[in-house]
Amino acid sequence: MSKIKIALGQLLVEGGEPERNFDRALKLISEAKNNGSDLIILPECMDFGWTHPSSLTEAKFIPGEFSDILCNEAKKNEIFICAGLSEKNPEGGQNFNTALLIDSKGKILSKYRKINVLKQASDFYGIGQKLEVVDTHFGKIGMNICSDNYKDSIDIGIVLCRMGAQLILSPSSWTVDHSITEEEDPYKLKWVNQFISLSKIFDIPIVSTTSVGYIVGGPYEGKKMVGCSIATDKNGLITQGDYNEFASDIKYINVELKDNKLRGTDIGPKIYEEGFLNWKI
């Protein structure tokens, strides 16, 4: 059993403004370290913003210019970083929506390319072809991204758990209509249900950090990201980020990574009990 302090870096992401986005991200990384965090998770596509047209031509290779910034900050602050970037395809063709896990020495431990790409985003990102769980001194960590956690793609999280993940990190960019106000619950149970169910079955923390800000350019122009990042464990919701569409925010949690005692065919009955395989989409 290992304890880890995680910072949820809810970041203001401006479409097509990577320099300003990184400036804010670096401040959150420094703040997280100063508050004793072992790991900080930042949002999906935190460089250009999710589905911003500039990413089609300006995305960087990984490793490359933008991932090097995060690796250097991880080493400088001696902190693990999980973050989402737009990745230029080294083989040509479509870019990828990619999440990185970087250790406290600045080494990229894992690179995950989003699998459940939304139809409206399919002109921007290709489909990832690999899931993995990576060993760290905290325990086994897996990653997915945003809509990988939809009801009809929950199998992605289940597979990570089957592979032995003791913690799942999910950089995200949750969006709502511009007319949504703070008097309304922006997501209701859209994300919480799946996270809590997976946490309950596998006794595993799941942490997802989303962006804030208005979306400019691309198919979602005019929508906004209002935060409300979440972390869950088997007992339910651990914390939730502020409802805030304009400013960066940071929350802290302490979690324990436990040995996953469920193996192989022991898992199926638990999945049925939780009702995953009975959901109507």
C-alpha positions, 0 to 999 in steps of 0.5 A: 500500500502506497500513499500519494498526494495528488494536485488537480490542476484545473487550468485556464486553456486559451485556444491557439495560445500555447505560450500563455497556457504553459505559463499558467501550467508552470505556475500550477506545477510550482504551486503543487510542489510547494504544497507537498504534492507528489503528482499533478494532473493537468487537462487534455490538449493543454497546449492548443486547446481541444479541437483548436484548428491551430493544432492541425498544423502546429502540434509538436512531436512527442518527445519534442518542444512542448513535452520537453517543457513538462519534462524539465518542470517535472525534474526541476520540481521533483514532481510527477506530471500527467498532462494532455498534449496535441501530438504530431504524428511521427509517421504522417497522417492525423495528429493524436490527442495524447496524455503523458505521465512524466516522472520526477526525474523528467522521464516520460514513463507512458504515452497514451493516445485517446481511443474514444475520439468524438465524431466531431473531433475526428478531423483533428485526432486519429485513434490510439492503438494501445492501452498500458499500465506503468509501474512507478514507486507509488504503484501501477498507474494507467491513463485515459482521456475524457470521453474514454470514460463515457458509458459506452466506452467504460471498457477502456477503464475496465481494461486498465483495471484488469491490467492491474492499475492502482490509479487511473489519471484522465486529463479532460476537457469537459464542455457545456453550452455557453448558456449554462450558469452556476445555478445548474449542475453542469454535468449531473451524473455524466462522469461521476457514475462511471468513476465511482462504479469503477472505483468501487469494483476495483478499490481504485482512485480515479482522478480527472482534471478538466480545463476552464475557459471559452472554446474558440475555433473548431466544431465546438466554438462558443461552448465553454469549459467550467471546471468541476474536475473530480476524484473518486475512490470506493467510498464516492467523491473525494473532491470536486474542482471549482465551477469556474470558467475563467481562472485556474484552480488547484485542489489536493487529495491524498489517496492510497494505492492498494494491491488489486486483489481482483484477477481474471475471471473474478472480475466479470461477476463484479462488473455484472453486479455493478450493472455495467453490462446492463446499461442501455446507451 
